Amino acid sequence: MGLEITSEDRVIDICKKIKNSPDYEEEFARGQLDVFVQERESETAQAELARKEREAELAREEREAELARKERETERAYELEKLKIASAAETVSLNSTRSEGSRNRRKITHLMQKFDSQNTDISLYLTLFERQARAAGIEKEEWVSQLISLLPLDLAQIIIKEPEEKMREYTNVKKVLLDRFEMKPETFRIKFTLHQRKQGALWKELVFELQNYFDCWIESLNVKDFKGLKELMIADQLKRRVPNEVKVHFLDEWGEFIDPLLLACKLDQYESVRGHRKVNPVRMAERKPLDRARPNSPRKEHPARNAEKTKHQFGKISAPKGNWRSEKFERRAQPACYICHSTSHIRPNCPQLNKSKELVNQVGISEQVQDLFAPYLSKALVNNEEMDILGDTGASIDIVSRNRVRPEYFTGEVVFVKQPLNAELRCLPLAKVELQSPEFGCVVTKAAVIDAQLDSGWYLLSNKTHELILEAQRKPNLNAVVTRNQTHKIDPSRSEEKKKEAVPPKEPAAVVEGDATPLNLPTAVREDGRLVEVTKGELQRAQRGCSTLRAYFLQAQRENSDFRVDRGTLFRGSKDHYGNISYK
């Protein structure tokens, strides 16, 4: 067609040039295209047919080779089976003769001593037995019978009670003996970590014992590879860091935890539940006097029940006694001084005791400190003894020395005191203290009692007692009579007017010998039993509304309580050293 094709022409450009050529015939081009397509299809079909023939030939060759290989393997297996049967027959005959001779000649009782359950460890004994049995050439099927001959009668009976199938297997018998002596995985772990060398023993013996405990430990937990051993070591280190209270919670399955992840999940779950649980504080019962009725003694009421136990312990049976209520028991003696035998004090506070005058260590108070506290000190009677009173606004309770308080003043109560510079709490007893001073009158309160060695000669007055004193001073005295002198001090102008009215300027003053009528003062308690300032209803409503007294109302419902509710009013009973009970 004489067309020029360049390297820049594309397929579309070439097609356009062919169609635009004057020599182009469409019918001729279509015929040539069909011829080309048919030739290519025939070539493809021939190639596919040749490929299939080759594959069929290869498959036939493979089948023939497989059949030949199977025939050769069958012949070889037949020959091997013939050889095995021949060798087995020879081995059986040799073993039968050897076993018969070994049964007659070898017994484990000639190689080992019998087991002593009091002085021998069962795990070490079984390990030694296994080594001796292997060294003696004893068949494993005979280990059980040989072991029974070395055990005491009670242990042999335990093995015989097992089923016959399990009794023939040495592993089951070994497990039964270990369970009999409570040799659990946790027991082996403790022995492995805490076992010490016996006095006079070699270090090689200690190595053997530790190795035996370690092997029994991992064998009882079915640890067979390095991964299991690694998890066991990690779990053991994790158990060492667990608190004892958590360990007690998982005590029944503690020795079976060998997966550290499973143990960690258990511990996290326990701490999660423990953290959300509401802990109710346990209230201790109040201590009652010792002179209450004694409970029934089981030894006195049932002497025959304890007769067997008493006979086992002491070798004889004591004669049964009567009812203990009919017997007279000696009362508890009242504490008395060992020096002067006085019941008013005990030996450390006895005045007749010759105390050492030597000063081992004394921390004195300088004169500057005395001068510093002098403006804040005041004299008062503390339990009828003169002392210096020091007001401490930072103290929440009064403090007095033990040598300033008599034994009968102790109330039996205690208080926990904490100092600002010390985080520990100290338990101090409480005592009844009576303060008398011309400044504030008489006040009865409670004070914490410290050791006599800490006596500084001061009575520390707390802020609560100071508030009681101020409240008593602010409280008006309803029964007091206002005299002329007090009226003159309160209102001088009014007193001058009364003088002018009573005394005329030019007449002599009248002499008053006495009052014509007596002065009627209101009584402190009314005839109906109510207080002057607070009515009975107000007192009962105040008691019911107080959150602190609600617990005492609940205690009053019990029979053995110190509190009592009488006609809606709460009273508290107090017992003096004579045993008399009074309710207030």
Helices and strands as residue ranges (DSSP letters): H 11-20, H 26-105, G 108-110, H 122-135, G 140-142, H 143-148, H 153-160, H 164-167, H 170-180, H 185-194, H 203-220, H 226-240, H 244-249, G 251-256, H 260-276, H 298-301, H 307-314, G 324-326, G 347-349, H 367-373, G 374-376, E 377-382, E 385-391, E 398-401, G 402-404, G 407-409, E 410-418, E 425-437, E 441-450, G 452-454, E 458-461, H 463-474, H 484-490, H 492-502, H 536-545, H 550-556, E 563-566, E 569-575, E 581-583
